[in-house]
Amino acid sequence: MSICCKKRSILDDIKEYLKNLGIKSTINYSRRDDMYEISSPKSQIKKLFHLLYDDAHFYLQRKYDKFEHYANTEITQLIAENRKA
């Protein structure tokens, strides 16, 4: 999972919020794109999935389905799927 933004301060707030929920994340700067990116490792994806979708009443089904597939699939299987695409 990653979120990109031109202002680091926004991502700092998101990182602090995630930290309070026990979700690890890091912020990196991309000089090429001139923007910051916050990302979380695969081990944190299920926590993020539940954060976003538990008790949610409105969401895009196709995005939910894609995120659910990613959150519940082992990384080796995802790599194999991408090689076939």
N, C-alpha and C positions, 0 to 999 in steps of 0.2 A: 504494500500500500504506500502510495506517495501522494503528497499534495505540493503543488508548486505555487510560488508567490514572489512578487518583486520585493515585498517588505518583510524583512526578517522578524520584526516585532510581532506580526500576526502569527507567524509560525511558532515563535517563542511561547505565545499564549496557548496555542493548540498543544504544544509539547507539554507544557505545565498541566493542562487539563488531562491529557492522556496519562501523564505520570501519576496524577492523583487517583486515577482509575487502575493503576498497576500495569499500564501498557507502555512498553519501552519504545523509544523513537530517537532518531538522530536527525540533525539538520546539516545539510551540506550546501555549499555555494557552487553554482556552475558558472564559470567565467564566460564560457562560450555562449550560453543563453542569457547571461546576466540576470539570474534569478536564484532564489533559494528553494530547496526541496526538503520537506520533512518526510521521512520514511520509517517504516517499522518492519522488522524481520518477519519471515514466514511464521515463526513460532507465535507471533502476536495476532495473526490474522483472525483466528476464531474469536478472540476477545473483541476485536474491532467489529467483526460481523455482528456479534450479539449487541454491542453498543449501538450500532446503527439500526438494527432491525427488530430487536425485542421491543414489544409494545408499539411498534410503528403501524400506523393505520394507512398511510399513503406512501407509496414508493413505486418506482418503475419496475414492473415484473421482470423484464429482460435483464436489468441491472442486478436485481436481487438474485435471479437464477445464475448469472455469471459469477457473482461474488460467492454465492453458496457453493457452486462447483469448485471454485478456487480454494475456498476455505476448508472444504472437506476432501480434497484430493492431495495425495502425497506429491512432493516436489518432483520425484523421479518420473511419476506418471505425467505430470504437466510438461516436463522437458520432452518426453517422448511424443506427446500430443503436438507440441510446437514444431518438432522436427518433421512430422508428417504433413503439417499444414503448408 
